[in-house]
């Protein structure tokens, strides 16, 4: 019901995302899975407001006149010292979202350094928790309300997907965007140069005409002198 109400409704979308993000930063870790699923469904809605909703979740809202809340990347970073499971679930959510919503990749392309930090953090957590949980013991970073990150097979998969997403942001396709910008700048410079040359030719033409006029005046002066 909440998801359908967000469709093409900016006010409801903003209110729903605000409440979800406030809970995402405060509820016990074992309740984040359901919030992630709801948020994923809202952001996957394809309508003119989709990118706006992605921005609200990513950036959060910081306004003295509006209810403020942290964006997902800020939540990941703010909780990594004391609530690493919350940070991990934030990373896992963004990985899942990027697979379902291509607009997320467009957003991360604008600020790749923030995603780079998140990937490096998860890689660091995996290396620090180098031991594996025995197969007969069921451990999950999503089903417990403890705050300590556990190395699991699921976490290993999340790291692999997060790294692949980061590599995609740094791929030749991303470089092509920069190349297009450089090409546009080069074209603009060439156009400016052509305008300059055109201006120089115009000045040269004016100078030539003035020179011819001066020569004509001199000839007329000589003829007048001969008549006298």
C-alpha positions as CSV (number, residue, x, y, z in Angstrom):
1,X,0.0,0.0,0.0
2,X,2.8,2.4,0.9
3,X,4.7,1.7,-2.3
4,X,1.6,2.3,-4.5
5,X,0.9,5.6,-2.7
6,X,4.4,6.8,-3.5
7,X,3.8,6.5,-7.3
8,X,3.9,10.0,-8.8
9,X,3.2,11.5,-5.4
10,X,6.2,13.7,-4.3
11,X,4.8,14.7,-0.9
12,X,3.9,11.2,0.1
13,X,7.2,9.8,-1.2
14,X,9.2,12.4,0.8
15,X,7.2,11.7,4.0
16,X,7.5,7.9,3.6
17,X,11.2,8.0,2.9
18,X,11.8,10.4,5.9
19,X,10.1,8.0,8.3
20,X,11.9,4.9,6.9
21,X,15.3,6.6,7.1
22,X,14.7,7.8,10.6
23,X,13.9,4.2,11.6
24,X,16.9,2.9,9.6
25,X,19.2,4.9,11.8
26,X,17.7,3.9,15.1
27,X,15.8,0.5,15.2
28,X,17.6,-2.7,16.2
29,X,19.7,-4.3,13.5
30,X,17.4,-7.3,13.2
31,X,14.6,-5.0,12.0
32,X,16.5,-3.4,9.2
33,X,15.9,-6.3,6.7
34,X,12.2,-5.4,6.4
35,X,12.9,-1.7,6.1
36,X,15.5,-2.4,3.4
37,X,12.9,-4.5,1.4
38,X,10.3,-1.7,1.7
39,X,12.8,1.0,0.7
40,X,13.9,-1.1,-2.2
41,X,10.4,-1.4,-3.5
42,X,9.8,2.3,-3.3
43,X,13.0,3.3,-5.1
44,X,12.3,0.7,-7.8
45,X,9.1,2.5,-8.8
46,X,9.6,3.9,-12.3
47,X,8.0,7.3,-12.6
48,X,9.2,10.9,-13.0
49,X,10.1,11.1,-9.3
50,X,12.4,8.0,-9.2
51,X,15.7,9.9,-9.3
52,X,14.4,12.4,-6.7
53,X,13.6,9.5,-4.3
54,X,17.0,8.0,-4.9
55,X,18.6,11.4,-4.0
56,X,16.6,11.6,-0.8
57,X,17.7,8.2,0.3
58,X,21.3,8.7,-0.7
59,X,21.8,12.3,0.5
60,X,19.2,12.6,3.3
61,X,17.7,15.9,4.3
62,X,19.5,18.6,6.3
63,X,17.1,21.6,6.6
64,X,16.2,23.6,9.7
65,X,12.6,24.0,8.4
66,X,12.0,20.4,7.5
67,X,12.4,17.0,9.3
68,X,16.0,16.1,8.9
69,X,17.6,12.7,8.5
70,X,20.8,11.1,7.4
71,X,21.3,9.6,3.9
72,X,22.2,5.9,3.5
73,X,25.9,6.6,2.8
74,X,26.1,8.9,5.9
75,X,24.4,6.1,8.0
76,X,27.0,3.6,6.9
77,X,29.9,5.9,7.8
78,X,28.4,7.2,11.1
79,X,27.7,3.7,12.5
80,X,30.9,1.8,11.5
81,X,32.7,2.4,14.8
82,X,30.0,1.2,17.1
83,X,27.3,-0.6,15.1
84,X,29.0,-2.3,12.2
85,X,26.1,-4.6,11.5
86,X,24.0,-1.5,10.7
87,X,26.7,-0.2,8.4
88,X,27.0,-3.6,6.7
89,X,23.2,-3.8,6.0
90,X,23.4,-0.3,4.5
91,X,26.1,-1.5,2.1
92,X,24.2,-4.6,1.3
93,X,21.0,-2.6,0.6
94,X,22.9,-0.3,-1.8
95,X,24.3,-3.3,-3.6
96,X,20.9,-4.8,-4.0
97,X,19.4,-1.5,-5.0
98,X,22.0,-0.9,-7.7
99,X,21.1,-4.3,-9.3
100,X,17.4,-3.3,-9.4
101,X,17.6,0.4,-10.1
102,X,20.2,1.6,-12.7
103,X,19.7,5.2,-11.5
104,X,21.7,4.3,-8.4
105,X,24.8,3.7,-10.5
106,X,24.2,7.2,-12.1
107,X,24.2,8.7,-8.6
108,X,27.3,6.9,-7.4
109,X,29.1,7.9,-10.6
110,X,28.8,11.5,-9.4
111,X,30.4,10.7,-6.0
112,X,32.5,7.5,-6.5
113,X,34.7,8.4,-3.5
114,X,31.9,7.8,-1.1
115,X,31.2,4.3,-2.4
116,X,35.0,3.7,-2.5
117,X,35.1,4.4,1.2
118,X,32.2,2.0,1.9
119,X,33.8,-0.8,-0.1
120,X,37.2,-0.3,1.6
121,X,35.5,-0.4,5.0
122,X,33.7,-3.7,4.2
123,X,36.9,-5.2,2.9
124,X,38.7,-4.1,6.1
125,X,36.0,-5.7,8.2
126,X,36.3,-9.0,6.3
127,X,40.0,-9.1,6.8
128,X,39.8,-8.3,10.5
129,X,37.2,-11.1,11.0
130,X,39.3,-13.6,9.1
131,X,37.8,-16.6,10.9
132,X,34.7,-18.4,9.4
133,X,31.7,-19.5,11.5
134,X,31.3,-23.3,11.6
135,X,28.8,-24.6,9.1
136,X,26.7,-26.1,11.8
137,X,26.2,-22.7,13.4
138,X,23.7,-20.3,11.9
139,X,25.0,-16.8,12.0
140,X,23.6,-13.8,10.1
141,X,24.3,-10.1,10.1
142,X,20.6,-9.5,9.5
143,X,18.8,-11.7,12.1
144,X,20.5,-10.6,15.3
145,X,20.1,-7.4,17.2
146,X,23.8,-7.4,18.2
147,X,26.0,-4.6,16.8
148,X,29.1,-6.6,15.9
149,X,29.7,-7.6,12.3
150,X,30.2,-11.3,11.6
151,X,32.1,-12.6,8.6
152,X,29.7,-14.8,6.6
153,X,29.3,-16.2,3.1
154,X,26.6,-13.6,2.5
155,X,29.0,-10.9,3.5
156,X,31.7,-12.2,1.2
157,X,29.2,-12.2,-1.7
158,X,28.2,-8.6,-0.8
159,X,31.8,-7.5,-0.8
160,X,32.3,-9.1,-4.3
161,X,29.2,-7.4,-5.7
162,X,30.2,-4.0,-4.1
163,X,33.7,-4.3,-5.6
164,X,32.2,-5.1,-9.0
165,X,30.0,-2.1,-8.7
166,X,33.0,0.1,-7.8
167,X,35.0,-1.3,-10.7
168,X,32.1,-0.5,-13.0
169,X,32.2,3.1,-11.9
170,X,35.9,3.2,-12.8
171,X,35.4,1.3,-16.1
172,X,36.2,2.7,-19.6
173,X,32.5,3.5,-19.9
174,X,32.9,6.0,-17.1
175,X,36.0,7.3,-18.8
176,X,34.0,7.8,-21.9
177,X,31.9,10.4,-20.1
178,X,35.0,12.3,-19.3
179,X,36.3,11.9,-22.9
180,X,33.0,13.3,-24.2
181,X,33.4,16.3,-22.0
182,X,37.0,16.9,-23.2
183,X,35.8,16.5,-26.8
184,X,33.2,19.1,-26.2
185,X,35.7,21.5,-24.7
186,X,38.0,20.9,-27.7
187,X,35.2,21.6,-30.1
188,X,34.4,24.8,-28.2
189,X,38.0,25.9,-28.4
190,X,38.2,25.2,-32.1
191,X,35.0,27.2,-32.7
192,X,36.5,30.1,-30.7
193,X,39.7,29.8,-32.7
194,X,37.7,29.9,-36.0
195,X,35.8,33.0,-34.7
196,X,39.2,34.6,-33.9
197,X,40.5,33.8,-37.4
198,X,37.3,35.2,-38.9
199,X,37.8,38.3,-36.8
200,X,41.3,38.7,-38.0
201,X,40.3,38.3,-41.6
202,X,37.6,40.9,-41.1
203,X,40.2,43.4,-39.7
204,X,42.5,42.6,-42.5
205,X,39.8,43.4,-45.0
206,X,39.0,46.7,-43.4
207,X,42.7,47.6,-43.3
208,X,43.0,46.7,-47.0
209,X,40.0,48.8,-47.9
210,X,41.4,51.8,-46.0
211,X,44.8,51.3,-47.7
212,X,43.1,51.3,-51.1
213,X,41.2,54.4,-50.2
214,X,44.4,56.2,-49.1
215,X,46.1,55.3,-52.4
216,X,43.1,56.6,-54.3
217,X,43.2,59.9,-52.4
218,X,46.9,60.2,-53.2
219,X,46.2,59.6,-56.9
220,X,43.5,62.2,-56.9
221,X,45.8,64.7,-55.2
222,X,48.5,64.2,-57.8
223,X,46.0,64.7,-60.7
224,X,44.7,67.9,-59.0
225,X,48.3,69.1,-58.6
226,X,49.1,68.4,-62.3
227,X,46.0,70.5,-63.4
228,X,47.3,73.4,-61.3
